[in-house]
Amino acid sequence: HRERRRLNHSLSMTVGMFFHEVGADLLRKMQRNIPQKNCIQSYLKPGAMEKWTDAEYAEKITAMEERKAQFNLKGADLGAFRDFLLAKRGVILRMLENQNLKESSRFVMMIWAITHVSDELVIRPDLEQLSKEDIEHLEADLQRAFDLLVLNWMRYVLHLKKSYPFMYVAALRYGPFGEAGLPEEVAEGSDPQKGNRPAARHETAHIYRNRPSLRGRVAV
């Protein structure tokens, strides 16, 4: 039992580091090109998730597994995606080198999907002049990565709910689907005339990304 607890702790540290360093920001960036982002954001709204029971989480995760997001490359800054993933490549490769992650196939599948997207973006010399086939291929790869990220995020916060309830609400509110964590163009109700400027919410997102207390406390 002691060895199992040690392994679980190690896995939790690894997955927590991933979402702190890569996953949360990647979800924020990818939402810009999800046509049904409003539906997903509504589904994962922190105010509702805070009240979900463990049974409801299980139902929601199962429902999300059957739901496929659509990724639309129109207007996407693929160069920015590529540069972000390249900048985080060291973190991502360390995930794959972690022998403990063999016990978490769902997490490893997500890491491989993200790595594949990075590779596909790097091998294309001109991301602004893509063929129809290239666009369809990249959209499918990005969709798969996004779906896996969302599912692993849901399992992430479920573990916080069970094991670290005092951190659970903060993780939701300042995570990628909390209004404070949404990128400016997808944040709801952004009206500078009313004083709720999206830039202020975007700045607030750094509270989550820089909270050391949220690192390493997530199960796979």
C-alpha positions in Angstrom: 0.0 0.0 0.0 2.8 2.4 0.8 4.4 1.8 -2.7 1.1 2.3 -4.3 0.6 5.6 -2.5 4.1 6.7 -3.5 3.3 5.9 -7.1 0.0 7.7 -7.0 1.7 10.7 -5.5 4.3 10.7 -8.3 1.7 10.4 -11.0 -0.3 13.3 -9.4 2.8 15.5 -9.4 3.4 14.8 -13.0 -0.1 15.4 -14.2 -0.4 18.5 -12.1 2.8 19.9 -13.6 1.4 19.3 -17.1 -1.7 21.3 -16.5 0.1 24.0 -14.8 2.8 24.3 -17.4 1.0 23.4 -20.6 -2.5 22.0 -20.5 -4.5 24.9 -19.1 -2.9 27.4 -21.5 -3.3 25.1 -24.4 -7.0 24.6 -23.7 -7.4 28.4 -23.5 -5.7 28.9 -26.9 -7.6 26.0 -28.6 -11.1 27.3 -27.6 -10.7 30.2 -30.0 -11.2 27.8 -32.9 -13.9 25.5 -31.6 -17.3 26.5 -33.2 -19.3 25.1 -30.3 -17.1 26.7 -27.7 -20.1 28.4 -26.1 -21.8 25.1 -25.6 -18.6 23.5 -24.1 -18.0 26.5 -21.8 -21.6 26.3 -20.6 -21.3 22.6 -20.0 -18.1 23.1 -18.0 -19.2 26.3 -16.2 -17.5 26.5 -12.8 -20.7 27.6 -11.0 -22.4 24.3 -12.2 -19.3 22.1 -11.8 -18.9 23.2 -8.2 -22.2 21.5 -7.3 -21.6 18.3 -9.3 -21.6 15.1 -7.2 -19.1 12.3 -8.0 -21.9 10.4 -9.7 -22.7 13.5 -11.9 -19.0 13.8 -12.8 -19.0 10.2 -14.0 -22.1 10.9 -16.1 -20.6 14.1 -17.5 -17.3 12.5 -18.4 -19.1 9.7 -20.1 -21.2 12.1 -22.1 -18.1 14.2 -23.0 -16.4 11.0 -24.3 -19.2 10.6 -26.8 -19.2 14.2 -27.8 -16.6 15.3 -30.4 -15.5 18.9 -30.7 -15.1 20.4 -34.1 -11.9 22.4 -34.8 -12.0 25.1 -37.4 -8.7 26.3 -38.8 -10.2 29.5 -40.3 -8.5 32.4 -38.6 -6.3 30.2 -36.5 -2.7 31.3 -35.9 -1.0 28.0 -36.5 2.4 29.6 -36.2 1.5 30.6 -32.7 0.3 27.1 -31.9 3.5 25.7 -33.3 5.7 28.1 -31.3 3.8 27.5 -28.1 4.1 23.7 -28.4 7.8 24.0 -29.3 8.4 26.2 -26.3 6.8 23.5 -24.1 8.4 20.6 -25.9 10.8 19.9 -23.0 8.0 19.6 -20.5 6.0 17.4 -22.9 8.9 15.1 -23.6 9.6 14.7 -19.9 6.0 13.4 -19.5 6.7 10.6 -22.1 10.0 9.7 -20.4 8.2 9.2 -17.0 7.9 5.4 -16.6 5.1 5.8 -14.1 2.8 7.2 -16.8 2.5 3.7 -18.3 -0.2 3.2 -15.7 -2.2 6.1 -17.1 -3.1 5.3 -20.7 -5.6 8.1 -21.0 -3.1 10.7 -20.0 -0.4 9.2 -22.3 -2.8 9.2 -25.2 -3.4 12.9 -24.7 0.4 13.6 -24.6 0.9 11.6 -27.8 -2.0 13.5 -29.5 -0.4 16.8 -28.5 3.0 15.7 -29.6 1.6 14.6 -33.0 0.0 18.0 -33.5 3.3 19.7 -32.8 5.1 17.4 -35.3 2.5 18.0 -38.0 2.8 21.8 -37.6 6.6 21.7 -37.7 7.0 19.6 -40.8 4.8 22.0 -42.9 7.0 24.9 -44.1 4.2 27.3 -44.9 1.3 27.2 -42.5 -0.5 30.0 -44.3 -0.7 28.1 -47.6 -2.2 24.7 -46.8 -4.0 22.4 -49.1 -7.6 21.2 -48.4 -6.2 17.8 -47.4 -3.7 19.4 -45.0 -6.4 21.5 -43.4 -8.7 18.5 -42.9 -5.8 16.5 -41.5 -4.8 19.2 -39.0 -8.4 19.9 -38.0 -8.8 16.2 -37.1 -5.5 16.1 -35.2 -6.4 19.3 -33.2 -9.9 18.0 -32.5 -8.6 14.8 -31.1 -6.0 16.6 -28.9 -8.7 19.0 -27.7 -11.2 16.2 -26.8 -8.5 14.4 -24.8 -7.4 17.6 -23.0 -11.0 18.3 -22.0 -11.5 14.8 -20.6 -8.3 14.8 -18.7 -9.1 18.3 -17.3 -12.4 17.0 -16.0 -10.6 14.1 -14.3 -8.1 16.6 -12.9 -10.7 18.7 -11.2 -12.6 15.6 -10.0 -9.5 14.5 -8.2 -9.1 17.9 -6.6 -12.7 17.8 -5.5 -12.1 14.4 -3.7 -8.7 15.0 -2.3 -8.2 18.8 -2.1 -11.7 20.4 -1.8 -10.2 23.6 -0.5 -8.4 24.1 -3.9 -11.3 22.8 -6.0 -13.2 26.0 -6.5 -10.1 28.0 -7.3 -9.0 25.4 -9.9 -12.4 25.8 -11.6 -12.7 29.5 -11.5 -9.2 30.2 -12.6 -8.9 27.3 -15.0 -9.3 27.2 -18.7 -13.2 27.2 -18.5 -13.6 29.6 -15.7 -14.5 33.1 -16.9 -11.3 34.5 -15.4 -9.3 32.0 -17.4 -11.0 32.4 -20.8 -9.1 34.2 -23.6 -10.4 37.7 -24.3 -12.3 36.8 -27.5 -14.3 34.0 -25.9 -14.9 35.4 -22.5 -18.6 36.0 -22.0 -20.1 39.5 -21.4 -16.9 41.4 -22.1 -18.0 45.0 -22.2 -15.4 47.6 -21.5 -18.1 50.3 -21.0 -19.4 48.3 -18.0 -16.0 48.0 -16.5 -15.7 44.3 -16.8 -12.9 44.4 -19.3 -11.7 41.0 -20.7 -8.1 42.1 -20.2 -8.7 42.3 -16.5 -10.1 38.7 -16.5 -7.1 37.6 -18.6 -4.8 39.1 -16.0 -6.7 37.3 -13.3 -6.0 34.0 -15.1 -2.3 34.3 -14.0 -3.5 33.8 -10.4 -4.3 30.2 -11.4 -1.2 29.6 -13.5 1.1 31.0 -10.9 -0.5 29.4 -7.8 2.1 26.9 -6.5 -0.5 25.4 -4.3 -2.3 23.9 -7.3 0.7 22.2 -8.7 1.1 18.4 -8.5 -2.2 17.6 -6.9 -4.1 15.8 -9.5 -4.7 12.1 -10.2 -4.8 10.5 -13.5 
